Amino acid sequence: MLGREYDFILDTFANEPGPRETILPRNPQLTKEMGIARGDTLIGRPLGMSCGCPITHCGVVMDVEPRTGVIVWCVTGPLGPRARGYKDIGYYSAEAYEGLVKDTQKDLKIGMRYWFLPRRCMLQWRHSGLINFIGKSKGAIQVRIEGLLIG
């Protein structure tokens, strides 16, 4: 964690294999060309987000919009792609995270930027983002976080 504090841990939704991330491939046409569909296993590397991430991300597609190239996936570890095979989308931009907050150090408000740790981040690096959706659910707060940075 590099000794850096964070405001909350972003947990996954029940019955999902990992954190939900909205991504846009550097070449959005790949979504259509590769025939990416719900249930596909993908790998790729996030660009941007301050300095980017040195770890190749792996995940399972939950939703895809072939017209715009936007993909919503659940980020998982590398075991699934190794066992089942995968499609490599190359570099992509991480547009948003969605998940549950069970404990927080601060009151969460729409339009405010917070430091958070995705529950299954392999590097245990804190991320920063602007909350633009808050919903109450049993035992947790559902959030959508955009404007992502790593720091």
OpenMM code with the backbone's topology and positions (N, CA, C; nanometers):
from openmm import Vec3, app, unit

residues = "MET LEU GLY ARG GLU TYR ASP PHE ILE LEU ASP THR PHE ALA ASN GLU PRO GLY PRO ARG GLU THR ILE LEU PRO ARG ASN PRO GLN LEU THR LYS GLU MET GLY ILE ALA ARG GLY ASP THR LEU ILE GLY ARG PRO LEU GLY MET SER CYS GLY CYS PRO ILE THR HIS CYS GLY VAL VAL MET ASP VAL GLU PRO ARG THR GLY VAL ILE VAL TRP CYS VAL THR GLY PRO LEU GLY PRO ARG ALA ARG GLY TYR LYS ASP ILE GLY TYR TYR SER ALA GLU ALA TYR GLU GLY LEU VAL LYS ASP THR GLN LYS ASP LEU LYS ILE GLY MET ARG TYR TRP PHE LEU PRO ARG ARG CYS MET LEU GLN TRP ARG HIS SER GLY LEU ILE ASN PHE ILE GLY LYS SER LYS GLY ALA ILE GLN VAL ARG ILE GLU GLY LEU LEU ILE GLY".split()
positions = [
    Vec3(0.0812, -0.1205, 0.0000),
    Vec3(0.0000, 0.0000, 0.0000),
    Vec3(0.0847, 0.1257, 0.0000),
    Vec3(0.2124, 0.1126, 0.0123),
    Vec3(0.3035, 0.2265, 0.0144),
    Vec3(0.2758, 0.3196, 0.1310),
    Vec3(0.2018, 0.2726, 0.2337),
    Vec3(0.1751, 0.3521, 0.3523),
    Vec3(0.0800, 0.4680, 0.3321),
    Vec3(0.0025, 0.4667, 0.2265),
    Vec3(-0.0891, 0.5773, 0.1976),
    Vec3(-0.2290, 0.5448, 0.2481),
    Vec3(-0.2912, 0.6419, 0.3124),
    Vec3(-0.4251, 0.6214, 0.3676),
    Vec3(-0.5305, 0.6267, 0.2583),
    Vec3(-0.6455, 0.5661, 0.2870),
    Vec3(-0.7591, 0.5706, 0.1955),
    Vec3(-0.8863, 0.5840, 0.2777),
    Vec3(-0.9941, 0.6281, 0.2110),
    Vec3(-1.1203, 0.6571, 0.2789),
    Vec3(-1.2106, 0.5348, 0.2925),
    Vec3(-1.2016, 0.4423, 0.1958),
    Vec3(-1.2845, 0.3218, 0.2018),
    Vec3(-1.2293, 0.2142, 0.1103),
    Vec3(-1.2769, 0.0937, 0.1329),
    Vec3(-1.2472, -0.0198, 0.0444),
    Vec3(-1.3690, -0.0402, -0.0440),
    Vec3(-1.3462, -0.0534, -0.1738),
    Vec3(-1.4551, -0.0778, -0.2686),
    Vec3(-1.4717, -0.2286, -0.2855),
    Vec3(-1.5820, -0.2804, -0.2332),
    Vec3(-1.6112, -0.4233, -0.2414),
    Vec3(-1.6898, -0.4553, -0.3680),
    Vec3(-1.6916, -0.5822, -0.4023),
    Vec3(-1.7643, -0.6286, -0.5204),
    Vec3(-1.9122, -0.6481, -0.4886),
    Vec3(-1.9934, -0.6503, -0.5923),
    Vec3(-2.1343, -0.6831, -0.5772),
    Vec3(-2.1471, -0.8331, -0.5507),
    Vec3(-2.2520, -0.8709, -0.4798),
    Vec3(-2.2763, -1.0127, -0.4526),
    Vec3(-2.2885, -1.0893, -0.5843),
    Vec3(-2.2354, -1.2078, -0.5881),
    Vec3(-2.2436, -1.2978, -0.7032),
    Vec3(-2.1697, -1.2476, -0.8269),
    Vec3(-2.0780, -1.1537, -0.8108),
    Vec3(-1.9943, -1.1105, -0.9229),
    Vec3(-1.8509, -1.1515, -0.8921),
    Vec3(-1.7739, -1.1893, -0.9948),
    Vec3(-1.6404, -1.2454, -0.9714),
    Vec3(-1.5319, -1.1455, -0.9337),
    Vec3(-1.5619, -1.0150, -0.9401),
    Vec3(-1.4609, -0.9146, -0.9064),
    Vec3(-1.5180, -0.7761, -0.9165),
    Vec3(-1.4338, -0.6737, -0.8941),
    Vec3(-1.4796, -0.5351, -0.9035),
    Vec3(-1.5326, -0.5040, -1.0435),
    Vec3(-1.6391, -0.4271, -1.0500),
    Vec3(-1.6986, -0.3884, -1.1786),
    Vec3(-1.6293, -0.2617, -1.2279),
    Vec3(-1.5793, -0.2687, -1.3511),
    Vec3(-1.5059, -0.1577, -1.4109),
    Vec3(-1.5622, -0.1302, -1.5501),
    Vec3(-1.5843, -0.0034, -1.5805),
    Vec3(-1.6256, 0.0376, -1.7147),
    Vec3(-1.5001, 0.0818, -1.7885),
    Vec3(-1.4767, 0.0221, -1.9063),
    Vec3(-1.3533, 0.0494, -1.9798),
    Vec3(-1.3831, 0.0838, -2.1257),
    Vec3(-1.2866, 0.1503, -2.1871),
    Vec3(-1.2938, 0.1836, -2.3286),
    Vec3(-1.1596, 0.1468, -2.3916),
    Vec3(-1.1575, 0.0451, -2.4798),
    Vec3(-1.0308, 0.0099, -2.5463),
    Vec3(-0.9731, 0.1307, -2.6196),
    Vec3(-0.8400, 0.1397, -2.6279),
    Vec3(-0.7742, 0.2508, -2.7000),
    Vec3(-0.8244, 0.2553, -2.8441),
    Vec3(-0.8568, 0.1391, -2.8984),
    Vec3(-0.9197, 0.1315, -3.0292),
    Vec3(-1.0590, 0.0719, -3.0075),
    Vec3(-1.1621, 0.1564, -2.9900),
    Vec3(-1.2961, 0.1058, -2.9617),
    Vec3(-1.3502, 0.0107, -3.0688),
    Vec3(-1.2972, 0.0177, -3.1915),
    Vec3(-1.3409, -0.0698, -3.3001),
    Vec3(-1.3110, -0.2165, -3.2675),
    Vec3(-1.2136, -0.2400, -3.1794),
    Vec3(-1.1797, -0.3779, -3.1410),
    Vec3(-1.2990, -0.4518, -3.0811),
    Vec3(-1.3839, -0.3787, -3.0109),
    Vec3(-1.5009, -0.4411, -2.9492),
    Vec3(-1.5834, -0.5134, -3.0548),
    Vec3(-1.6034, -0.4469, -3.1676),
    Vec3(-1.6817, -0.5055, -3.2766),
    Vec3(-1.5992, -0.6077, -3.3548),
    Vec3(-1.4749, -0.5717, -3.3878),
    Vec3(-1.3902, -0.6597, -3.4688),
    Vec3(-1.3624, -0.7939, -3.4010),
    Vec3(-1.3468, -0.7923, -3.2691),
    Vec3(-1.3152, -0.9151, -3.1955),
    Vec3(-1.4413, -0.9896, -3.1513),
    Vec3(-1.5576, -0.9312, -3.1813),
    Vec3(-1.6824, -0.9957, -3.1435),
    Vec3(-1.6964, -1.0140, -2.9931),
    Vec3(-1.6537, -0.9137, -2.9174),
    Vec3(-1.6586, -0.9242, -2.7712),
    Vec3(-1.8037, -0.9293, -2.7243),
    Vec3(-1.8325, -1.0279, -2.6383),
    Vec3(-1.9696, -1.0505, -2.5920),
    Vec3(-1.9692, -1.0821, -2.4427),
    Vec3(-2.0867, -1.0710, -2.3828),
    Vec3(-2.1043, -1.1033, -2.2416),
    Vec3(-2.0494, -1.2439, -2.2138),
    Vec3(-1.9727, -1.2569, -2.1056),
    Vec3(-1.9154, -1.3859, -2.0682),
    Vec3(-1.7748, -1.4091, -2.1201),
    Vec3(-1.7293, -1.3287, -2.2180),
    Vec3(-1.5925, -1.3440, -2.2693),
    Vec3(-1.4914, -1.3098, -2.1603),
    Vec3(-1.3762, -1.3747, -2.1650),
    Vec3(-1.2647, -1.3437, -2.0771),
    Vec3(-1.1673, -1.2576, -2.1558),
    Vec3(-1.1295, -1.1430, -2.0973),
    Vec3(-1.0405, -1.0474, -2.1633),
    Vec3(-0.9183, -1.0202, -2.0777),
    Vec3(-0.8125, -0.9737, -2.1438),
    Vec3(-0.6991, -0.9151, -2.0731),
    Vec3(-0.6693, -0.7814, -2.1401),
    Vec3(-0.6059, -0.6906, -2.0659),
    Vec3(-0.5673, -0.5608, -2.1183),
    Vec3(-0.4909, -0.4834, -2.0124),
    Vec3(-0.4323, -0.3710, -2.0534),
    Vec3(-0.3574, -0.2866, -1.9603),
    Vec3(-0.4144, -0.1471, -1.9585),
    Vec3(-0.4509, -0.0980, -1.8390),
    Vec3(-0.5045, 0.0376, -1.8307),
    Vec3(-0.3969, 0.1429, -1.8526),
    Vec3(-0.4280, 0.2375, -1.9400),
    Vec3(-0.3439, 0.3554, -1.9613),
    Vec3(-0.4040, 0.4692, -1.8806),
    Vec3(-0.3290, 0.5741, -1.8653),
    Vec3(-0.3841, 0.6904, -1.7958),
    Vec3(-0.3943, 0.6643, -1.6477),
    Vec3(-0.5059, 0.7029, -1.5889),
    Vec3(-0.5250, 0.6903, -1.4439),
    Vec3(-0.3984, 0.7360, -1.3726),
    Vec3(-0.3540, 0.8573, -1.3991),
    Vec3(-0.2323, 0.9147, -1.3461),
    Vec3(-0.1139, 0.8489, -1.4151),
    Vec3(-0.0610, 0.7402, -1.3604),
    Vec3(0.0577, 0.6770, -1.4199),
    Vec3(0.0247, 0.5439, -1.4860),
    Vec3(-0.1023, 0.5090, -1.4955),
    Vec3(-0.1378, 0.3788, -1.5493),
    Vec3(-0.1115, 0.2713, -1.4450),
    Vec3(-0.1326, 0.1488, -1.4824),
    Vec3(-0.1104, 0.0379, -1.3897),
    Vec3(-0.0126, -0.0586, -1.4548),
    Vec3(0.0892, -0.1017, -1.3831),
    Vec3(0.1876, -0.1928, -1.4427),
    Vec3(0.1398, -0.3376, -1.4534),
    Vec3(0.0223, -0.3672, -1.4010),
    Vec3(-0.0301, -0.5033, -1.4006),
    Vec3(-0.1309, -0.5214, -1.5135),
    Vec3(-0.1178, -0.6289, -1.5906),
    Vec3(-0.2197, -0.6625, -1.6897),
    Vec3(-0.3461, -0.7023, -1.6154),
    Vec3(-0.4591, -0.6418, -1.6513),
    Vec3(-0.5867, -0.6746, -1.5887),
    Vec3(-0.6549, -0.7854, -1.6674),
    Vec3(-0.7256, -0.8699, -1.5968),
    Vec3(-0.8009, -0.9796, -1.6560),
    Vec3(-0.9440, -0.9665, -1.6067),
    Vec3(-1.0400, -1.0059, -1.6898),
    Vec3(-1.1769, -0.9956, -1.6430),
    Vec3(-1.2764, -1.0687, -1.7300),
    Vec3(-1.3997, -1.0698, -1.6794),
    Vec3(-1.5123, -1.1327, -1.7471),
    Vec3(-1.6110, -1.0241, -1.7865),
    Vec3(-1.6501, -1.0220, -1.9142),
    Vec3(-1.7399, -0.9193, -1.9670),
    Vec3(-1.8804, -0.9389, -1.9102),
    Vec3(-1.9350, -0.8305, -1.8556),
    Vec3(-2.0717, -0.8300, -1.8027),
    Vec3(-2.1683, -0.7637, -1.9006),
    Vec3(-2.1183, -0.6635, -1.9744),
    Vec3(-2.2008, -0.5894, -2.0695),
    Vec3(-2.1079, -0.5279, -2.1736),
    Vec3(-2.1580, -0.5126, -2.2940),
    Vec3(-2.0774, -0.4539, -2.4008),
    Vec3(-2.1672, -0.3721, -2.4924),
    Vec3(-2.1143, -0.2583, -2.5383),
    Vec3(-2.1857, -0.1723, -2.6326),
    Vec3(-2.0999, -0.1657, -2.7590),
    Vec3(-2.1292, -0.2516, -2.8596),
    Vec3(-2.0427, -0.2581, -2.9773),
    Vec3(-2.0367, -0.1276, -3.0570),
    Vec3(-2.1402, -0.0465, -3.0511),
    Vec3(-2.1425, 0.0788, -3.1278),
    Vec3(-2.0392, 0.1780, -3.0756),
    Vec3(-2.0248, 0.1883, -2.9424),
    Vec3(-1.9304, 0.2835, -2.8834),
    Vec3(-1.8002, 0.2187, -2.8389),
    Vec3(-1.8002, 0.0861, -2.8234),
    Vec3(-1.6820, 0.0144, -2.7770),
    Vec3(-1.6730, 0.0027, -2.6262),
    Vec3(-1.7671, 0.0607, -2.5523),
    Vec3(-1.7627, 0.0574, -2.4056),
    Vec3(-1.7914, -0.0844, -2.3553),
    Vec3(-1.7089, -0.1287, -2.2616),
    Vec3(-1.7215, -0.2617, -2.2023),
    Vec3(-1.7327, -0.2460, -2.0509),
    Vec3(-1.8241, -0.3191, -1.9905),
    Vec3(-1.8292, -0.3306, -1.8444),
    Vec3(-1.7864, -0.4728, -1.8122),
    Vec3(-1.6834, -0.4851, -1.7298),
    Vec3(-1.6346, -0.6175, -1.6943),
    Vec3(-1.6108, -0.6247, -1.5447),
    Vec3(-1.5979, -0.7452, -1.4945),
    Vec3(-1.5567, -0.7682, -1.3572),
    Vec3(-1.4114, -0.8114, -1.3618),
    Vec3(-1.3263, -0.7337, -1.2967),
    Vec3(-1.1841, -0.7630, -1.2960),
    Vec3(-1.1583, -0.8837, -1.2053),
    Vec3(-1.0884, -0.9823, -1.2588),
    Vec3(-1.0557, -1.1044, -1.1852),
    Vec3(-0.9041, -1.1206, -1.1837),
    Vec3(-0.8563, -1.2281, -1.1340),
    Vec3(-0.7135, -1.2570, -1.1378),
    Vec3(-0.6758, -1.3289, -1.2660),
    Vec3(-0.5490, -1.3671, -1.2789),
    Vec3(-0.4998, -1.4276, -1.4024),
    Vec3(-0.5317, -1.5766, -1.4204),
    Vec3(-0.5873, -1.6433, -1.3202),
    Vec3(-0.6096, -1.7872, -1.3321),
    Vec3(-0.7146, -1.8230, -1.4373),
    Vec3(-0.8236, -1.7459, -1.4457),
    Vec3(-0.9280, -1.7738, -1.5450),
    Vec3(-0.8761, -1.7675, -1.6874),
    Vec3(-0.8090, -1.6578, -1.7252),
    Vec3(-0.7546, -1.6511, -1.8613),
    Vec3(-0.6543, -1.7627, -1.8913),
    Vec3(-0.5748, -1.7997, -1.7935),
    Vec3(-0.4777, -1.9071, -1.8156),
    Vec3(-0.5477, -2.0401, -1.8406),
    Vec3(-0.6579, -2.0617, -1.7716),
    Vec3(-0.7291, -2.1896, -1.7831),
    Vec3(-0.8214, -2.1947, -1.9043),
    Vec3(-0.8904, -2.0835, -1.9348),
    Vec3(-0.9939, -2.0846, -2.0383),
    Vec3(-0.9537, -2.0173, -2.1692),
    Vec3(-0.8448, -1.9441, -2.1686),
    Vec3(-0.8108, -1.8647, -2.2856),
    Vec3(-0.8725, -1.7262, -2.2714),
    Vec3(-0.8402, -1.6357, -2.3632),
    Vec3(-0.8838, -1.4963, -2.3500),
    Vec3(-0.8709, -1.4230, -2.4826),
    Vec3(-0.9308, -1.3050, -2.4856),
    Vec3(-0.9123, -1.2103, -2.5948),
    Vec3(-0.8332, -1.0931, -2.5382),
    Vec3(-0.7301, -1.0497, -2.6101),
    Vec3(-0.6430, -0.9414, -2.5640),
    Vec3(-0.6862, -0.8109, -2.6299),
    Vec3(-0.7376, -0.7164, -2.5487),
    Vec3(-0.7815, -0.5877, -2.6040),
    Vec3(-0.6704, -0.4831, -2.6022),
    Vec3(-0.5525, -0.5185, -2.5518),
    Vec3(-0.4411, -0.4244, -2.5465),
    Vec3(-0.4658, -0.3155, -2.4431),
    Vec3(-0.4208, -0.1949, -2.4746),
    Vec3(-0.4386, -0.0831, -2.3817),
    Vec3(-0.5836, -0.0362, -2.3808),
    Vec3(-0.6276, 0.0106, -2.2648),
    Vec3(-0.7622, 0.0654, -2.2520),
    Vec3(-0.7634, 0.1780, -2.1498),
    Vec3(-0.8694, 0.2562, -2.1521),
    Vec3(-0.8913, 0.3606, -2.0516),
    Vec3(-0.9954, 0.3118, -1.9532),
    Vec3(-0.9644, 0.3220, -1.8259),
    Vec3(-1.0601, 0.2879, -1.7204),
    Vec3(-1.1460, 0.4114, -1.6963),
    Vec3(-1.2757, 0.3980, -1.7183),
    Vec3(-1.3665, 0.5115, -1.7082),
    Vec3(-1.4359, 0.5190, -1.5728),
    Vec3(-1.4643, 0.4044, -1.5099),
    Vec3(-1.5386, 0.4059, -1.3837),
    Vec3(-1.5245, 0.2730, -1.3111),
    Vec3(-1.5431, 0.2795, -1.1813),
    Vec3(-1.5587, 0.1614, -1.0961),
    Vec3(-1.6965, 0.1687, -1.0330),
    Vec3(-1.7546, 0.0522, -1.0089),
    Vec3(-1.8795, 0.0441, -0.9338),
    Vec3(-1.8647, -0.0661, -0.8303),
    Vec3(-1.9255, -0.0446, -0.7149),
    Vec3(-1.9184, -0.1467, -0.6121),
    Vec3(-1.9877, -0.1029, -0.4854),
    Vec3(-1.9558, -0.1748, -0.3789),
    Vec3(-2.0186, -0.1520, -0.2494),
    Vec3(-1.9163, -0.1029, -0.1481),
    Vec3(-1.9592, -0.0090, -0.0661),
    Vec3(-1.8781, 0.0405, 0.0443),
    Vec3(-1.9463, -0.0047, 0.1726),
    Vec3(-1.8760, -0.0872, 0.2498),
    Vec3(-1.9335, -0.1386, 0.3749),
    Vec3(-1.8877, -0.0576, 0.4954),
    Vec3(-1.7661, -0.0074, 0.4900),
    Vec3(-1.7109, 0.0774, 0.5963),
    Vec3(-1.6386, 0.1941, 0.5315),
    Vec3(-1.6516, 0.3122, 0.5910),
    Vec3(-1.5858, 0.4290, 0.5356),
    Vec3(-1.5339, 0.5183, 0.6474),
    Vec3(-1.4264, 0.5880, 0.6178),
    Vec3(-1.3676, 0.6820, 0.7132),
    Vec3(-1.4352, 0.8193, 0.7065),
    Vec3(-1.5111, 0.8449, 0.5989),
    Vec3(-1.5731, 0.9753, 0.5773),
    Vec3(-1.7170, 0.9574, 0.5311),
    Vec3(-1.7972, 1.0625, 0.5473),
    Vec3(-1.9311, 1.0628, 0.4893),
    Vec3(-1.9167, 1.0758, 0.3387),
    Vec3(-1.9816, 0.9883, 0.2645),
    Vec3(-1.9712, 0.9910, 0.1187),
    Vec3(-2.0755, 1.0858, 0.0616),
    Vec3(-2.0321, 1.1695, -0.0333),
    Vec3(-2.1202, 1.2674, -0.0964),
    Vec3(-2.0951, 1.2681, -0.2463),
    Vec3(-2.2013, 1.2845, -0.3220),
    Vec3(-2.1889, 1.2963, -0.4675),
    Vec3(-2.1087, 1.4220, -0.5003),
    Vec3(-2.0184, 1.4091, -0.5973),
    Vec3(-1.9387, 1.5224, -0.6416),
    Vec3(-1.8097, 1.5431, -0.5651),
    Vec3(-1.7825, 1.4578, -0.4684),
    Vec3(-1.6594, 1.4696, -0.3905),
    Vec3(-1.5604, 1.3612, -0.4345),
    Vec3(-1.4315, 1.3945, -0.4252),
    Vec3(-1.3248, 1.3003, -0.4606),
    Vec3(-1.2775, 1.2294, -0.3340),
    Vec3(-1.2573, 1.0970, -0.3461),
    Vec3(-1.2152, 1.0148, -0.2328),
    Vec3(-1.1012, 0.9231, -0.2738),
    Vec3(-1.0221, 0.8818, -0.1748),
    Vec3(-0.9210, 0.7790, -0.1935),
    Vec3(-0.9850, 0.6463, -0.1567),
    Vec3(-0.9671, 0.5453, -0.2421),
    Vec3(-1.0254, 0.4146, -0.2135),
    Vec3(-0.9313, 0.3038, -0.2586),
    Vec3(-0.9576, 0.1861, -0.2061),
    Vec3(-0.8797, 0.0688, -0.2416),
    Vec3(-0.9746, -0.0357, -0.2984),
    Vec3(-0.9629, -0.0698, -0.4269),
    Vec3(-1.0451, -0.1795, -0.4790),
    Vec3(-1.0108, -0.3080, -0.4030),
    Vec3(-1.1101, -0.3799, -0.3571),
    Vec3(-1.0924, -0.4959, -0.2690),
    Vec3(-0.9867, -0.5938, -0.3208),
    Vec3(-0.9820, -0.6195, -0.4488),
    Vec3(-0.8908, -0.7225, -0.5004),
    Vec3(-0.7746, -0.6661, -0.5820),
    Vec3(-0.7388, -0.5421, -0.5557),
    Vec3(-0.6248, -0.4825, -0.6277),
    Vec3(-0.4990, -0.5608, -0.5930),
    Vec3(-0.4348, -0.6182, -0.6942),
    Vec3(-0.3179, -0.7035, -0.6708),
    Vec3(-0.1997, -0.6252, -0.6134),
    Vec3(-0.1890, -0.4957, -0.6451),
    Vec3(-0.0787, -0.4149, -0.5927),
    Vec3(-0.1130, -0.3492, -0.4597),
    Vec3(-0.2419, -0.3528, -0.4225),
    Vec3(-0.2878, -0.2854, -0.3013),
    Vec3(-0.2565, -0.1357, -0.3060),
    Vec3(-0.2734, -0.0759, -0.4258),
    Vec3(-0.2524, 0.0674, -0.4417),
    Vec3(-0.3833, 0.1404, -0.4244),
    Vec3(-0.3770, 0.2541, -0.3603),
    Vec3(-0.4983, 0.3334, -0.3471),
    Vec3(-0.5286, 0.4022, -0.4795),
    Vec3(-0.6567, 0.4213, -0.5035),
    Vec3(-0.7070, 0.4902, -0.6216),
    Vec3(-0.7827, 0.6130, -0.5738),
    Vec3(-0.8050, 0.7056, -0.6626),
    Vec3(-0.8838, 0.8233, -0.6303),
    Vec3(-0.9907, 0.8390, -0.7378),
    Vec3(-1.1063, 0.8877, -0.6969),
    Vec3(-1.2117, 0.9099, -0.7935),
    Vec3(-1.3224, 0.9957, -0.7360),
    Vec3(-1.4043, 1.0459, -0.8261),
    Vec3(-1.5172, 1.1314, -0.7923),
    Vec3(-1.6434, 1.0467, -0.7886),
    Vec3(-1.7143, 1.0484, -0.6778),
    Vec3(-1.8386, 0.9725, -0.6674),
    Vec3(-1.9484, 1.0480, -0.7405),
    Vec3(-2.0149, 0.9801, -0.8362),
    Vec3(-2.1246, 1.0457, -0.9070),
    Vec3(-2.2560, 0.9690, -0.8950),
    Vec3(-2.2569, 0.8620, -0.8117),
    Vec3(-2.3814, 0.7917, -0.7800),
    Vec3(-2.3669, 0.7292, -0.6429),
    Vec3(-2.4700, 0.7445, -0.5614),
    Vec3(-2.4762, 0.6784, -0.4307),
    Vec3(-2.6141, 0.6171, -0.4174),
    Vec3(-2.6189, 0.4922, -0.3787),
    Vec3(-2.7448, 0.4224, -0.3527),
    Vec3(-2.7304, 0.3387, -0.2269),
    Vec3(-2.8346, 0.3363, -0.1484),
    Vec3(-2.8317, 0.2571, -0.0248),
    Vec3(-2.8754, 0.1146, -0.0555),
    Vec3(-2.8057, 0.0180, 0.0014),
    Vec3(-2.8467, -0.1214, -0.0064),
    Vec3(-2.8261, -0.1820, 0.1321),
    Vec3(-2.8778, -0.2986, 0.1532),
    Vec3(-2.8713, -0.3607, 0.2853),
    Vec3(-2.7262, -0.3831, 0.3282),
    Vec3(-2.6849, -0.3146, 0.4321),
    Vec3(-2.5513, -0.3322, 0.4874),
    Vec3(-2.4385, -0.2666, 0.4117),
    Vec3(-2.4695, -0.1889, 0.3072),
    Vec3(-2.3626, -0.1267, 0.2290),
    Vec3(-2.4178, -0.0062, 0.1524),
    Vec3(-2.3266, 0.0704, 0.0973),
    Vec3(-2.3609, 0.1834, 0.0110),
    Vec3(-2.3088, 0.1506, -0.1285),
    Vec3(-2.3951, 0.1570, -0.2275),
    Vec3(-2.3532, 0.1339, -0.3661),
    Vec3(-2.3019, 0.2652, -0.4227),
    Vec3(-2.1853, 0.2621, -0.4897),
    Vec3(-2.1276, 0.3834, -0.5477),
    Vec3(-2.0798, 0.3579, -0.6907),
    Vec3(-2.0768, 0.4656, -0.7677),
    Vec3(-2.0098, 0.4684, -0.8989),
    Vec3(-1.9062, 0.5789, -0.8885),
    Vec3(-1.7832, 0.5454, -0.9306),
    Vec3(-1.6707, 0.6374, -0.9159),
    Vec3(-1.6084, 0.6609, -1.0528),
    Vec3(-1.5960, 0.7875, -1.0926),
    Vec3(-1.5357, 0.8230, -1.2213),
    Vec3(-1.4186, 0.9191, -1.1979),
    Vec3(-1.3510, 0.9589, -1.3047),
    Vec3(-1.2364, 1.0496, -1.2917),
    Vec3(-1.1246, 0.9839, -1.2121),
    Vec3(-1.0854, 0.8651, -1.2536),
    Vec3(-0.9944, 0.7813, -1.1756),
    Vec3(-0.8482, 0.8232, -1.1862),
    Vec3(-0.7800, 0.8113, -1.0734),
    Vec3(-0.6360, 0.8325, -1.0639),
    Vec3(-0.5786, 0.7248, -0.9723),
    Vec3(-0.4520, 0.6921, -0.9907),
    Vec3(-0.3819, 0.6048, -0.8971),
    Vec3(-0.2801, 0.6919, -0.8251),
    Vec3(-0.2691, 0.6772, -0.6957),
    Vec3(-0.1716, 0.7582, -0.6220),
    Vec3(-0.1588, 0.7128, -0.4867),
] * unit.nanometer
topology = app.Topology()
chain = topology.addChain("A")
for resn in residues:
    res = topology.addResidue(resn, chain)
    for name in ("N", "CA", "C"):
        topology.addAtom(name, app.Element.getBySymbol(name[0]), res)
